[in-house]
């Protein structure tokens, strides 16, 4: 078989697959960045190979993002004496942020955010997008204007994207929308599907972009319209939904319909692996069991859930029942996938007083599950992390880092997951090309300039 000159070859110290490390790892990708060769033996003599002094993990999927909220990361951390600050008071600050950004600023903020995601090792993002209308709540002439800006930002940052337009209809269970939610609102199911169709056209314009669909939450859409949205929704696309994040949400849902939020979802929707249920923080025993059996993915956002005081998902019981899960960064108070994975494990250790949250090689399990279920959340599926036909998307850790140099291959996944931060990263490959190398994004200077301009505009109001 002849490879040159059609393929670009890399030699990694090691490549983490689902079962074990491939080492050394020779990978050849075509001009689209699709893997065509993968082996522990080199290609034929005379083929140019880039020697990479690093160990590669599959690029991570960020399965839950509100890009505009990056503009307020760290801004809501002052708590005046005598006040009570919780999710609901934080939400008021979020509304102010949502009402302040214009399309140019939203694009610049998203590009900066996505560039930082790639720098930390994410190669695909699901944008849970509900900032649809202008500042007066009026649809833009192009109703998918803001979605197109998000897609453009992803292209600039060099990250794969699944755009997930969100149906947001009301201000709470049985309540009309509030004025400060005016940029989010689709009044009817038909209006939402018009937005979704316009978003599909926008996605089709960007090679490699994908589409999902969503209802924001049970409190944000009339229950009968949630059922209608899923029934009428495009077959085969991933479906995303916030559920059971806050105790007040549980109480309000019980008072409104006599069922807990997750209970309602499981009783009224055909929950399966197309479902990506975000947070799922407060579940009873029956809900944990039924959710695990459903095949759905729970999307956990540990840094945001901690920041907002949401609570702790019952991960240990859920995974022992075979439950599926992945990660997202939500409000982007934290952006490191390793940080999210460690928080998932450590908060279980804190509530159980046991270290064995996961059986066997915990680090390898965390990567496997986050990536496999993360791909499903994006509308992709693949059994292996790296294989012919898949894009070469990888986050590469420096082999000359002191702890990595001292580690055996058996210890390597644990060293990378439990001790690393972004300073240990050699770079990130997306579609077989270095988008970030030695902490420098290939378009970082321009992206940062535009972000600074956008933030100065927001602060001046």
C-alpha positions in Angstrom: 0.0 0.0 0.0 1.3 3.4 -1.0 0.8 6.3 1.5 3.0 9.1 0.3 2.5 11.9 -0.5 -1.3 11.8 0.1 -1.0 11.3 3.9 0.5 13.3 6.7 2.2 11.1 9.2 2.8 11.5 12.9 4.8 9.3 15.4 3.5 9.6 19.0 5.2 8.0 22.0 1.8 6.5 22.7 -1.8 6.8 21.8 -4.6 5.9 24.3 -7.2 3.5 22.8 -10.2 2.1 24.6 -8.4 -1.0 25.8 -4.8 0.0 26.1 -2.0 2.2 24.8 -0.7 1.8 21.3 3.1 2.5 21.5 4.8 3.7 19.5 1.9 5.0 17.4 2.2 5.9 13.8 -0.8 7.7 12.4 -1.4 8.9 8.9 -4.2 11.4 8.0 -5.4 12.5 4.6 -5.8 16.1 3.6 -9.3 16.3 5.3 -7.6 15.2 8.6 -9.2 11.7 8.4 -7.1 8.8 9.8 -6.2 6.3 7.0 -3.2 4.6 8.7 -2.7 3.6 12.3 -0.1 1.1 13.6 2.7 0.5 15.9 4.9 -0.1 12.9 6.1 2.8 10.6 4.8 3.3 7.1 7.0 2.3 4.2 10.5 3.7 3.9 11.0 7.2 2.6 7.7 8.6 4.0 8.1 11.8 6.0 7.0 11.3 9.6 6.6 14.1 12.2 8.1 12.8 15.5 5.9 14.0 18.4 7.5 13.9 21.8 4.2 13.3 23.5 1.4 10.9 24.6 -1.9 11.5 22.8 -5.4 11.1 24.3 -8.5 11.5 22.2 -9.7 15.1 21.9 -12.5 15.7 24.5 -16.1 16.7 23.7 -17.5 19.6 25.6 -21.2 18.5 25.7 -22.7 21.6 27.3 -21.7 25.2 26.5 -23.4 28.6 26.8 -20.8 30.6 25.0 -22.1 34.1 25.9 -21.7 33.3 29.6 -17.9 33.3 29.2 -18.2 37.1 29.2 -19.2 37.0 32.9 -16.8 34.2 34.1 -15.6 35.3 37.5 -17.8 38.4 37.6 -20.4 37.1 40.0 -18.1 36.1 42.9 -18.6 39.1 45.3 -21.1 38.3 48.0 -22.1 41.3 50.1 -22.4 40.7 53.8 -25.9 39.7 54.9 -27.1 38.6 51.4 -28.0 35.1 50.3 -26.5 34.2 46.9 -27.6 31.1 45.1 -28.3 29.8 41.6 -31.4 32.0 41.3 -29.6 35.2 42.2 -26.7 34.3 39.9 -29.3 33.8 37.1 -30.2 37.5 37.4 -26.6 38.4 36.6 -26.7 36.0 33.7 -29.8 37.7 32.3 -27.9 41.1 32.4 -25.1 39.5 30.5 -27.5 38.0 27.9 -29.1 41.4 27.3 -25.7 43.2 26.8 -24.1 41.5 23.8 -24.6 42.2 20.2 -23.9 39.7 17.4 -20.3 40.9 16.8 -19.5 40.7 20.5 -21.2 37.3 20.8 -19.0 36.0 18.0 -15.8 37.4 19.5 -16.6 36.0 22.9 -17.4 32.6 21.5 -14.2 32.5 19.4 -12.1 33.3 22.5 -13.9 30.7 24.5 -13.6 28.0 21.9 -9.9 28.8 21.3 -9.4 28.3 25.1 -11.3 25.0 24.9 -9.0 23.8 22.2 -6.0 24.9 24.2 -7.2 22.8 27.1 -7.9 19.7 25.0 -11.5 19.9 23.8 -11.9 19.3 20.1 -15.7 19.4 19.8 -18.3 21.5 21.5 -22.1 21.3 21.8 -23.4 24.8 21.9 -26.7 24.9 23.9 -27.8 28.0 22.1 -30.7 30.1 23.4 -29.5 33.7 22.7 -31.7 34.0 19.6 -33.1 37.5 19.2 -32.0 41.1 19.3 -31.8 43.1 22.6 -35.4 44.1 22.2 -36.5 40.5 21.9 -37.2 40.8 18.1 -36.1 38.1 15.7 -33.3 39.2 13.4 -34.1 39.3 9.7 -32.1 36.1 9.5 -33.6 34.2 12.5 -30.5 32.1 12.8 -28.2 35.2 12.9 -26.8 34.4 16.4 -26.4 30.7 15.5 -24.5 31.6 12.4 -22.2 33.8 14.6 -21.6 30.8 16.9 -20.7 28.6 13.9 -18.3 31.3 12.6 -16.6 31.5 16.0 -16.1 27.7 16.0 -14.6 27.9 12.5 -12.2 30.7 13.6 -11.2 28.8 16.7 -10.7 25.5 14.8 -13.1 23.4 16.9 -15.8 21.0 15.7 -19.3 22.2 16.7 -22.7 20.7 17.2 -25.1 23.6 17.3 -28.1 22.9 19.6 -30.8 25.6 19.1 -32.9 25.7 22.3 -36.7 26.0 22.6 -37.4 28.5 25.5 -41.0 29.5 25.8 -42.0 30.6 29.3 -40.7 32.0 32.6 -41.4 29.0 34.9 -44.0 26.3 35.3 -47.2 27.7 34.0 -45.8 31.3 33.9 -45.4 33.7 31.0 -41.9 34.7 29.9 -40.2 37.5 31.9 -39.0 40.6 30.0 -35.3 39.9 30.8 -35.7 36.5 29.0 -36.9 38.2 25.8 -33.9 37.2 23.7 -34.6 33.5 24.3 -38.3 33.1 23.5 -40.0 31.1 20.8 -43.7 31.4 21.5 -44.9 28.2 19.9 -43.5 24.8 18.8 -43.9 26.0 15.2 -41.8 29.1 15.8 -39.1 26.8 17.4 -39.1 24.5 14.3 -38.7 27.5 12.0 -35.6 28.5 14.0 -34.3 24.9 13.9 -34.8 24.7 10.2 -32.9 28.0 9.7 -30.2 26.7 11.9 -30.0 23.5 9.9 -29.3 25.6 6.7 -26.6 27.5 8.6 -25.0 24.2 9.8 -25.1 22.9 6.2 -23.0 25.9 5.1 -20.1 24.9 7.4 -18.3 21.7 6.5 -18.2 19.3 9.5 -20.7 21.2 11.7 -23.5 19.2 13.1 -27.0 19.9 14.5 -28.9 18.9 17.6 -32.2 20.1 19.1 -33.3 20.9 22.5 -35.8 22.0 25.1 -34.2 24.3 27.7 -35.9 22.6 30.7 -39.3 21.5 32.0 -39.8 24.9 33.6 -39.1 26.8 30.3 -41.5 25.0 28.0 -45.1 23.9 28.5 -45.0 20.1 29.2 -47.3 19.2 26.3 -45.1 21.2 24.0 -42.0 19.3 25.2 -43.6 16.1 24.1 -44.7 17.6 20.8 -41.2 18.9 20.2 -39.5 15.6 20.6 -42.2 13.7 18.6 -41.9 16.2 15.7 -38.2 16.6 16.0 -35.7 15.4 13.4 -35.0 11.7 13.8 -31.5 10.7 14.6 -30.3 14.0 16.0 -29.1 14.2 19.6 -31.7 15.8 22.0 -30.5 18.0 24.9 -32.4 19.0 28.1 -31.6 20.6 31.5 -33.2 18.6 34.2 -33.3 18.4 38.0 -30.5 20.9 38.6 -32.0 22.7 41.6 -34.1 21.7 44.6 -36.5 24.6 43.9 -37.0 23.2 40.4 -38.0 19.8 42.0 -40.5 21.5 44.3 -42.0 23.7 41.6 -42.4 20.7 39.2 -44.1 18.6 41.9 -46.5 21.4 42.7 -47.3 22.0 39.0 -47.7 18.4 37.7 -47.4 16.0 40.6 -44.1 14.5 39.3 -40.5 15.2 39.9 -38.6 16.5 36.8 -36.7 13.4 36.0 -39.7 11.3 36.9 -41.7 13.3 34.3 -39.0 12.9 31.7 -38.8 9.1 32.2 -42.6 8.7 32.3 -43.5 10.9 29.3 -40.6 10.8 26.8 -39.0 7.7 25.1 -35.7 8.2 26.8 -32.8 6.5 25.0 -29.2 7.2 23.9 -30.3 10.2 21.9 -31.1 12.0 25.2 -28.5 14.2 26.8 -29.8 15.2 30.2 -27.8 18.0 31.7 -27.0 18.1 35.4 -29.6 15.6 36.7 -28.4 16.6 40.2 -31.2 15.7 42.4 -32.5 12.2 41.8 -34.2 9.6 44.0 -33.3 5.9 44.0 -35.9 4.9 41.3 -34.8 7.8 39.0 -31.1 6.8 39.3 -32.0 3.2 38.4 -34.4 4.0 35.5 -32.0 6.6 34.1 -29.1 4.2 34.1 -31.2 1.6 32.3 -32.4 4.0 29.7 -29.1 4.4 27.8 -29.3 8.2 28.0 -26.2 10.3 28.7 -26.0 12.5 31.7 -24.0 15.6 31.0 -22.1 16.7 34.1 -20.6 20.1 34.4 -18.7 19.8 37.8 -17.0 23.2 37.9 -20.2 25.1 37.1 -22.3 22.9 39.3 -19.9 23.6 42.2 -19.7 27.3 41.4 -23.5 27.6 41.4 -24.1 25.4 44.5 -26.2 22.9 42.5 -25.4 19.8 44.4 -23.6 16.5 43.7 -24.8 13.9 41.2 -25.1 10.4 42.5 -22.3 9.1 40.3 -21.1 6.1 42.2 -24.6 4.4 42.3 -25.3 5.5 38.7 -22.1 4.0 37.2 -22.4 0.8 39.2 -25.8 0.4 37.4 -24.1 0.9 34.0 -25.2 4.6 33.6 -23.7 6.6 30.8 -22.3 10.2 31.2 -20.0 12.8 29.7 -18.8 16.3 30.6 -19.4 20.0 29.7 -18.3 23.4 31.0 -21.7 25.2 31.0 -20.9 28.7 32.3 -17.1 28.2 31.7 -15.9 29.1 35.2 -13.5 26.2 34.5 -12.3 24.9 31.1 -10.0 22.0 31.8 -11.3 18.5 31.0 -8.9 16.9 33.5 -10.2 19.3 36.2 -13.8 18.2 35.4 -12.9 14.5 35.5 -11.1 14.9 38.8 -14.0 16.8 40.3 -16.4 14.1 39.3 -14.3 11.6 41.2 -13.3 13.7 44.2 -16.7 14.9 45.1 -17.8 11.3 45.3 -14.8 10.5 47.5 -15.9 13.3 49.8 -19.5 12.2 50.3 -18.7 8.4 50.5 -15.3 8.7 52.4 -14.0 6.0 50.0 -11.4 6.4 47.2 -12.7 3.7 44.8 -15.5 5.7 43.0 -14.7 3.6 39.9 -13.5 0.0 39.8 -10.2 -0.9 38.0 -8.2 1.8 36.2 -10.2 4.9 37.1 -8.4 7.3 34.8 -8.8 5.1 31.8 -12.4 4.6 32.6 -13.0 8.4 33.0 -11.5 9.1 29.5 -13.3 6.2 27.8 -16.7 7.2 29.2 -16.3 10.9 28.7 -15.2 10.5 25.1 -17.6 7.7 24.0 -20.7 9.3 25.5 -19.4 12.7 24.5 -19.4 11.7 20.9 -23.0 10.5 21.1 -23.9 13.9 22.6 -22.4 15.4 19.5 -24.3 13.2 17.1 -21.3 10.9 16.4 -20.6 7.3 17.3 -17.3 5.4 17.3 -16.2 2.3 19.2 -12.5 3.2 19.2 -10.8 6.4 20.1 -8.5 6.5 17.1 -9.3 4.4 14.0 -9.4 4.7 10.2 -12.3 6.8 9.1 -12.2 9.0 12.2 -10.8 12.6 12.3 -7.4 12.8 13.9 -8.5 14.8 17.0 -6.1 14.5 19.9 -4.8 16.3 22.9 -1.1 15.6 23.3 0.8 15.7 26.7 4.5 16.4 26.9 6.6 13.2 27.2 9.4 15.1 28.9 7.2 16.3 31.8 8.9 15.1 34.9 6.0 12.9 36.2 5.4 11.5 32.7 9.1 10.7 32.2 9.1 8.8 35.5 5.9 6.8 34.8 5.4 3.3 33.4 2.9 2.8 30.7 0.6 1.1 33.2 0.6 4.3 35.3 0.4 6.7 32.4 -3.4 7.4 32.2 -3.5 8.0 35.9 -0.6 10.4 35.8 -2.2 12.4 32.9 -5.7 12.5 34.4 -5.0 13.0 38.1 -1.9 15.3 38.0 -2.0 17.3 34.7 -3.0 20.9 34.0 -2.8 22.8 30.7 0.9 23.5 31.3 1.6 19.8 30.6 0.1 20.0 27.1 2.3 19.9 24.0 -0.7 20.8 21.9 -4.0 19.9 20.3 -4.7 18.4 16.9 -8.0 18.9 15.1 -8.6 17.2 11.8 -4.9 16.2 11.7 -3.6 19.8 12.1 -2.0 21.5 15.1 -4.5 24.2 16.2 -2.6 24.8 19.4 1.0 24.1 20.1 3.1 25.0 23.1 0.1 26.9 24.5 -0.2 29.1 21.4 -3.3 29.0 19.3 -2.6 29.5 15.6 -5.1 32.4 15.5 -4.8 33.4 19.1 -3.5 37.0 18.7 -6.4 38.1 16.5 -9.0 36.2 18.6 -7.7 37.8 21.7 -7.8 41.3 20.2 -11.4 40.9 19.1 -12.4 39.5 22.5 -10.8 42.5 24.2 -12.7 44.9 22.0 -16.0 43.1 22.7 -15.4 43.1 26.4 -14.5 46.8 26.5 -17.8 47.5 24.6 -19.8 45.5 27.1 -18.2 47.1 30.1 -18.7 50.6 28.8 -22.5 50.2 28.9 
